[in-house]
Amino acid sequence: MRRALPPILAATLVVALLGAFWMREARWRGPLYCFDVRGQVWAGQAGPIPAGATPECPSSSSYVQEVRERVSRVESFRVQGWQPEALLPSLRRNGWRLIARDPINAGTLSVFLDGPTGRVQYLAQREGGTTLVTISGRP
């Protein structure tokens, strides 16, 4: 004959499972959901976030879903002024190799790099008095 769990043990187990689920899901609601390793560029494959660069994640629900499902990966950084190459030195120091560079217009630079974890696109866009640098690729 099977014995039922004591009510207090069953309740503790349910609370623990709900807590674990909430903790796992909380990442996707946070402002930096897209970073695998906080304080690092591309999960540490490109070094620490340079001084003066503020990490951001896109607010688009489609990006959240793609990152959550590990279909794509995207990390964004905002720097003051027009600094289209703000993160390129860090990437290159950490083994990323430039394979294509396209200054699309006066306020947009697109660069493709090959590195330790595959190919990424580096996109710098002027937004008012700041530059938004977005690195995207496969996880």
N, C-alpha and C positions, 0 to 999 in steps of 0.2 A: 504494500500500500504506500502510495506517495504522500509525503507530508507537505503541507503548505508552508511557505515562508512565514515567519512571524510578521505581523503587520508593520512593526517598526523597521525591520530589515527590508521588507518589500518597499516601503515608502522611501527609505534611504537609497535603495537601488534606483528607483524611479527618479528621484531628485538628482542623483549623480549622473544618470544617463541624460537627463534634460540639460543639466549644467554643461556636460561635455558637448552636446549638440549645439547649445547656445554659444559656447566659446568658439567652436569651429565655424559657425555661421556668422559670428560677429565680425570676422575679418572682412567679409564682403560688404558690410555696411559702413566700414570705417573709411576715412578720407584717403588712406594710403593702402587700400586693398591690393593694389597691383604689385607691391614690392614683396619679393620673397624674403629678402634680407634687409631689414631696416638699416639705413645709414650706408648702404652699398649700392653701387651702380650695377645693374644686370646681375643681381644675386651674388655680388662679390667678384664676378668674372671681369669687371672693369674697374675694380678698386673702390675706395670710399667716395662718397659724394663730395665733390670739390667745395671748398669754402665759398660761400656766396650763392650757392645753388640750393633752391628750395624744392624738395620733392613734391610732386602732385600726381594724382591719378585722374584719368578722364572720368567725367560724371555720367557719361552715356551708359544707359542700362545694357546696350548691346556689347560694349566693351567689358562691363562687369561680367556678363554671361560668358563671353569668349575667354576671358582670363580664368574665370571659375572653372570652365570646362577644359582648360589647358589647351585650347585651340590656338590661342595667340598670347603674346605677352607684350605689355606696353608699360613703359616707365617715362614719366615726364618730369622736367626740372625747369624752374623759372629762375632767370638771372636778370639783374638790373642792366639796362642799356641794351644796345644791339651787339651781342656777343655770339655770333652764330657758331663759333668753334669752341665754345666754353667747355664742353666735355670731351672733345676729340683728343687732347693730349693725354688724358687719363686712359681713354680706351686704347690708344696706340702704345702707351707704356705697358699696358697689360696684355699685349699680344694681338690686338685687333689690327688688321691690315686693310687699308683703303683700297677698294676695288672700283668705285665710281664716285664722281663728285659732280653735282649739277646745281649751279646757282640759278634756281628757277626764275627769280626776279630779285629786285633790290631788297626785298624783305623776307625771302625764303631760300634756304639752302638745304638740299637733299644730298645725303652721302650714304653709300652702301659700304659696309665693312664685313670682312670675314674674320672670325675669331675662334676662340677655344670651344664655343658652344654653337657654332654655326654662323649664319649670315643675319645681319640686322640692318634696318634702315634707321638712319639718324636724320631727323628733320628739325631744322631750326626755323622758327617763324617769329617775325617781329610782331609784337602785340603792344602797341602804345610805347611806353618807355621801358618795356621789358622784352626779353627773348624767351620763348617757350621752346625748349629742346625736348623732343620726343624720340625715344628709342623703342623700336618695335621689331618683333620677329616671332619665331616659333619658340615655345618653351623648351 
